[in-house]
Amino acid sequence: MFSESKITEIYCMADDFCKEFSFQQEKYMIEDKKTGHRNKPNRMSDAEIMVILILFHSGGFRCFKHYYKEYVCKHLEHLFPHRVSYNRFVELEKEVLLPLTIFIKKVLLGTCTGISFVDSTPLHVCRNQRILIHKTFEGLAERGKCSMGWFFGFKLHLIINDKGEILNFMFTPGNVDDREPLKQGKFLKNIKGKLCADKGYIGQALFENLFLNGIQLVTKVKNNMRNSLMSIADRILLRKRALIETANDELKNIAQIEHSRHRSFSNFIANSLSAIAAYCFFEKKPAIEVNFINDGQLTIFCFYVELTLG
């Protein structure tokens, strides 16, 4: 659970962004002069709604209704004086989806350090026994298969750096191949250097395409692969792939990004985005310490070759 000073910091960041977002949005909106619509502002600002959503995923709460009525309305009333009813708050969630997405993409994401990890994790929306009678995500969610077996829902594709910071993310149906997001330029924007992945990302065409864009895809080697030599540094980095597995575990077990109680697609997106935003504010993230040591072996080898040939 975040402290009050941390909550104030998050609110200031969100409020500054929402003011700039509203200013830029009004510049491109078309005014309807025929009908007079009421443009009355909501009782709660967009920044307050975003902060309440982020706080829910930072304290290990399970039920949002209980969290809002018993915790926000009773213990955080001095921080949120303009509260609305629970039903009204659920309606206002839909209005902050766009600013919350841009807030994460432009403000909260980390920077690439040259060492990145990519992986996908399933997001179940129901049990496998209830797939045929599930109606909430009909036509959106699909059956997929992961290392833990078959599931019905979506996939969350993540890219993180060696500090545990999220660099980019993408949601796809469960039947989408893990390599598909890497074929899109927007998903790999600002990514450079080494990109460590598991065997599910092996592909000669994908490797060559990424290599031309300045990204070296480092994966484990299959037994039937030829000319599969790997440096010691790459082998050590692949052993650190548990970093992104830990990030997925924190998103699911601490931020509660996965549950089967969604009643609409907008509720699913709001829950997932606020969980990712809450993870970005975690003080302790899984990280590895990478130190490059220049021991001069290459210089000595070149000097020895010159002496031998000379």
C-alpha positions as CSV (number, residue, x, y, z in Angstrom):
1,M,0.0,0.0,0.0
2,F,1.3,3.4,-0.9
3,S,1.8,6.1,1.7
4,E,-0.1,9.4,1.7
5,S,3.0,11.2,0.4
6,K,3.2,8.7,-2.5
7,I,-0.5,9.1,-3.2
8,T,-0.1,12.8,-3.4
9,E,2.9,12.4,-5.7
10,I,0.8,10.1,-8.0
11,Y,-2.1,12.6,-8.0
12,C,0.2,15.5,-8.9
13,M,1.6,13.6,-11.8
14,A,-1.8,12.5,-13.0
15,D,-3.4,15.9,-12.5
16,D,-0.7,17.7,-14.5
17,F,-1.0,15.2,-17.3
18,C,-4.8,15.4,-17.4
19,K,-4.8,19.2,-17.6
20,E,-2.4,19.1,-20.5
21,F,-4.4,16.3,-22.2
22,S,-7.6,18.2,-21.9
23,F,-6.0,21.3,-23.3
24,Q,-4.7,19.4,-26.3
25,Q,-7.9,17.5,-26.8
26,E,-10.1,20.7,-26.9
27,K,-7.9,22.1,-29.7
28,Y,-8.9,19.3,-32.0
29,M,-12.6,18.8,-31.0
30,I,-15.3,19.9,-33.4
31,E,-17.9,22.2,-31.9
32,D,-21.6,21.2,-32.5
33,K,-23.4,24.5,-32.9
34,K,-26.8,23.0,-33.8
35,T,-27.7,21.4,-30.5
36,G,-26.8,22.8,-27.1
37,H,-25.1,20.1,-25.0
38,R,-24.4,20.6,-21.4
39,N,-20.7,20.5,-20.8
40,K,-20.9,20.2,-17.0
41,P,-17.7,18.8,-15.5
42,N,-17.9,15.7,-13.3
43,R,-17.8,15.9,-9.6
44,M,-14.6,13.9,-9.5
45,S,-11.8,14.8,-11.8
46,D,-10.1,12.4,-14.1
47,A,-6.9,12.5,-12.0
48,E,-8.8,11.4,-8.9
49,I,-10.4,8.5,-10.7
50,M,-7.1,7.4,-12.1
51,V,-5.4,7.5,-8.7
52,I,-8.2,5.5,-7.0
53,L,-7.9,2.8,-9.7
54,I,-4.1,2.7,-9.3
55,L,-4.4,2.5,-5.5
56,F,-6.7,-0.5,-5.8
57,H,-4.0,-2.5,-7.5
58,S,-1.2,-1.5,-5.1
59,G,-2.6,-2.9,-1.8
60,G,-3.6,-6.4,-2.6
61,F,-7.4,-5.8,-2.6
62,R,-9.6,-8.4,-4.2
63,C,-13.1,-6.7,-4.4
64,F,-13.2,-3.2,-5.9
65,K,-16.7,-2.5,-4.4
66,H,-15.5,-3.3,-0.9
67,Y,-12.3,-1.3,-1.5
68,Y,-14.2,1.8,-2.6
69,K,-16.9,1.8,0.0
70,E,-15.0,0.6,3.0
71,Y,-11.5,2.0,2.4
72,V,-11.7,5.0,0.1
73,C,-15.0,6.5,1.4
74,K,-14.1,5.9,5.1
75,H,-10.3,6.2,5.4
76,L,-9.3,8.4,2.4
77,E,-12.1,10.9,2.6
78,H,-9.6,13.7,3.4
79,L,-7.7,13.0,0.2
80,F,-10.8,12.6,-2.0
81,P,-13.5,15.0,-0.7
82,H,-15.6,15.0,-3.9
83,R,-16.5,11.3,-3.9
84,V,-19.4,9.9,-5.9
85,S,-21.4,6.8,-5.4
86,Y,-20.0,3.4,-6.3
87,N,-22.4,3.0,-9.3
88,R,-21.4,6.4,-10.6
89,F,-17.7,5.7,-10.2
90,V,-18.1,2.5,-12.3
91,E,-19.7,4.6,-15.1
92,L,-16.8,7.2,-14.9
93,E,-14.2,4.5,-15.4
94,K,-14.9,4.4,-19.1
95,E,-14.1,8.1,-19.5
96,V,-10.5,7.8,-18.3
97,L,-9.5,4.8,-20.4
98,L,-7.9,7.0,-23.1
99,P,-6.0,9.4,-20.8
100,L,-4.9,6.5,-18.6
101,T,-3.5,4.7,-21.6
102,I,-1.6,7.8,-22.8
103,F,-0.4,8.5,-19.3
104,I,1.2,5.1,-19.0
105,K,2.7,5.3,-22.5
106,K,4.1,8.8,-22.2
107,V,4.9,9.2,-18.6
108,L,5.3,5.9,-16.7
109,L,7.2,3.6,-19.1
110,G,11.0,3.1,-18.6
111,T,13.9,3.7,-21.0
112,C,15.8,1.0,-22.8
113,T,19.2,0.2,-21.4
114,G,20.4,-2.1,-24.2
115,I,19.3,-5.3,-22.4
116,S,15.6,-6.1,-22.6
117,F,13.4,-9.2,-21.9
118,V,10.2,-10.1,-23.7
119,D,7.5,-12.6,-22.8
120,S,3.8,-13.1,-22.8
121,T,1.5,-14.3,-20.1
122,P,-2.1,-15.5,-20.3
123,L,-5.0,-13.6,-18.8
124,H,-7.8,-16.0,-18.1
125,V,-11.3,-14.5,-18.2
126,C,-13.1,-17.7,-17.1
127,R,-12.5,-21.3,-16.3
128,N,-12.1,-23.8,-19.1
129,Q,-15.4,-25.5,-18.0
130,R,-17.3,-22.3,-18.6
131,I,-16.0,-21.4,-22.1
132,L,-19.1,-22.5,-24.0
133,I,-21.5,-20.5,-21.8
134,H,-19.2,-17.4,-21.4
135,K,-20.9,-14.3,-22.9
136,T,-19.0,-11.3,-21.6
137,F,-16.1,-11.5,-24.1
138,E,-17.8,-13.4,-26.8
139,G,-16.1,-12.6,-30.1
140,L,-13.1,-11.0,-28.3
141,A,-11.4,-13.6,-26.2
142,E,-10.0,-16.8,-27.8
143,R,-8.6,-20.1,-26.8
144,G,-4.9,-20.3,-26.5
145,K,-2.2,-22.5,-25.2
146,C,0.7,-21.7,-22.9
147,S,3.2,-23.6,-20.9
148,M,0.6,-24.3,-18.2
149,G,-2.0,-25.7,-20.7
150,W,-5.0,-24.4,-22.5
151,F,-6.8,-21.2,-21.5
152,F,-9.6,-18.9,-22.6
153,G,-8.9,-15.2,-22.6
154,F,-6.2,-12.8,-23.7
155,K,-2.4,-12.5,-23.8
156,L,-0.4,-9.7,-22.2
157,H,2.9,-9.1,-24.1
158,L,5.5,-7.3,-22.1
159,I,9.0,-5.9,-22.7
160,I,11.1,-4.9,-19.7
161,N,14.6,-3.7,-19.2
162,D,17.3,-5.1,-16.7
163,K,15.9,-2.7,-14.0
164,G,12.4,-4.3,-14.1
165,E,10.8,-1.2,-15.8
166,I,8.1,-1.9,-18.4
167,L,9.2,-0.6,-21.8
168,N,6.1,-1.5,-23.7
169,F,3.0,-3.8,-23.5
170,M,0.3,-5.1,-25.8
171,F,-3.0,-7.1,-25.4
172,T,-3.9,-9.7,-27.9
173,P,-6.5,-12.6,-28.1
174,G,-5.3,-15.8,-26.6
175,N,-4.7,-17.5,-30.0
176,V,-2.1,-15.0,-31.3
177,D,1.4,-16.2,-31.7
178,D,4.0,-14.7,-29.3
179,R,6.1,-13.6,-32.3
180,E,3.4,-11.5,-33.9
181,P,3.8,-8.3,-31.8
182,L,7.6,-8.3,-32.6
183,K,6.7,-8.0,-36.2
184,Q,5.1,-4.6,-35.6
185,G,7.3,-1.6,-35.5
186,K,5.3,0.3,-32.9
187,F,5.8,-2.5,-30.3
188,L,9.6,-2.3,-30.6
189,K,9.8,1.4,-30.8
190,N,12.9,2.7,-28.9
191,I,14.1,-0.8,-28.3
192,K,17.7,-1.5,-29.1
193,G,20.5,-3.9,-28.2
194,K,19.8,-7.4,-26.9
195,L,16.3,-8.8,-26.6
196,C,16.2,-12.0,-24.6
197,A,13.2,-14.4,-25.1
198,D,12.3,-18.0,-24.7
199,K,12.1,-20.8,-27.3
200,G,8.6,-19.6,-28.4
201,Y,10.2,-16.6,-30.2
202,I,12.6,-18.7,-32.3
203,G,12.3,-17.8,-36.0
204,Q,15.0,-17.2,-38.7
205,A,12.9,-14.6,-40.5
206,L,12.1,-12.8,-37.3
207,F,15.8,-12.8,-36.2
208,E,16.9,-11.3,-39.5
209,N,14.2,-8.7,-39.5
210,L,15.1,-7.6,-35.9
211,F,18.8,-7.7,-36.6
212,L,18.4,-5.2,-39.5
213,N,16.6,-2.9,-37.1
214,G,19.4,-2.9,-34.5
215,I,17.9,-5.6,-32.2
216,Q,19.7,-8.9,-31.5
217,L,17.2,-11.6,-30.5
218,V,18.7,-13.9,-28.0
219,T,16.9,-17.2,-27.4
220,K,17.7,-20.7,-26.2
221,V,18.9,-23.2,-28.8
222,K,16.9,-26.2,-29.9
223,N,18.6,-29.5,-30.3
224,N,18.0,-29.7,-34.1
225,M,19.4,-26.2,-34.8
226,R,22.6,-26.0,-36.8
227,N,25.4,-23.5,-36.4
228,S,23.9,-22.4,-33.1
229,L,26.9,-20.9,-31.3
230,M,26.3,-18.6,-28.4
231,S,28.6,-16.3,-26.4
232,I,29.0,-16.7,-22.7
233,A,27.5,-13.3,-22.1
234,D,24.3,-14.3,-24.0
235,R,24.1,-17.6,-22.0
236,I,24.3,-15.6,-18.7
237,L,21.6,-13.2,-19.9
238,L,19.3,-16.1,-20.7
239,R,19.7,-17.4,-17.2
240,K,18.3,-14.0,-16.0
241,R,15.0,-14.5,-17.9
242,A,13.4,-15.1,-14.5
243,L,13.4,-11.3,-14.3
244,I,10.3,-11.0,-16.6
245,E,8.7,-14.0,-15.0
246,T,8.9,-12.2,-11.7
247,A,7.4,-9.1,-13.2
248,N,4.5,-11.2,-14.6
249,D,4.0,-12.8,-11.1
250,E,3.9,-9.4,-9.4
251,L,1.3,-8.2,-11.9
252,K,-0.9,-11.2,-11.2
253,N,-0.5,-11.8,-7.5
254,I,0.1,-8.2,-6.2
255,A,-1.5,-5.9,-8.8
256,Q,-4.4,-8.4,-9.4
257,I,-4.3,-7.9,-13.2
258,E,-6.1,-11.3,-13.7
259,H,-9.5,-12.3,-12.4
260,S,-12.7,-13.7,-13.8
261,R,-15.2,-11.2,-12.4
262,H,-15.3,-8.8,-15.4
263,R,-18.8,-7.8,-16.6
264,S,-17.7,-5.7,-19.6
265,F,-14.7,-5.3,-21.9
266,S,-14.2,-1.7,-20.7
267,N,-14.0,-2.9,-17.1
268,F,-11.3,-5.5,-18.2
269,I,-9.2,-2.7,-19.9
270,A,-9.5,-0.4,-17.0
271,N,-8.5,-3.1,-14.6
272,S,-5.5,-4.1,-16.7
273,L,-4.3,-0.6,-17.4
274,S,-4.5,0.5,-13.8
275,A,-2.6,-2.7,-12.7
276,I,0.2,-1.9,-15.1
277,A,0.3,1.7,-13.8
278,A,0.4,0.5,-10.2
279,Y,3.4,-1.8,-11.1
280,C,5.2,1.2,-12.6
281,F,4.9,3.0,-9.2
282,F,6.3,0.1,-7.2
283,E,9.5,1.1,-5.4
284,K,11.0,-2.4,-5.5
285,K,11.0,-4.1,-8.9
286,P,12.9,-7.2,-10.0
287,A,16.3,-6.1,-11.3
288,I,19.7,-7.5,-12.2
289,E,23.1,-5.8,-11.9
290,V,25.0,-5.8,-15.2
291,N,28.7,-4.7,-15.2
292,F,30.8,-4.7,-18.3
293,I,34.5,-5.3,-17.7
294,N,37.0,-4.4,-20.3
295,D,39.9,-6.8,-19.6
296,G,41.8,-6.1,-22.7
297,Q,41.8,-9.7,-24.0
298,L,40.9,-8.6,-27.6
299,T,43.8,-6.0,-27.6
300,I,46.3,-8.6,-26.4
301,F,45.1,-11.1,-29.1
302,C,45.4,-8.6,-31.9
303,F,48.9,-7.6,-30.7
304,Y,49.9,-11.3,-30.6
305,V,48.6,-11.8,-34.2
306,E,50.6,-8.8,-35.4
307,L,53.8,-10.2,-33.8
308,T,53.2,-13.6,-35.4
309,L,52.4,-12.4,-38.9
310,G,55.1,-9.7,-38.7
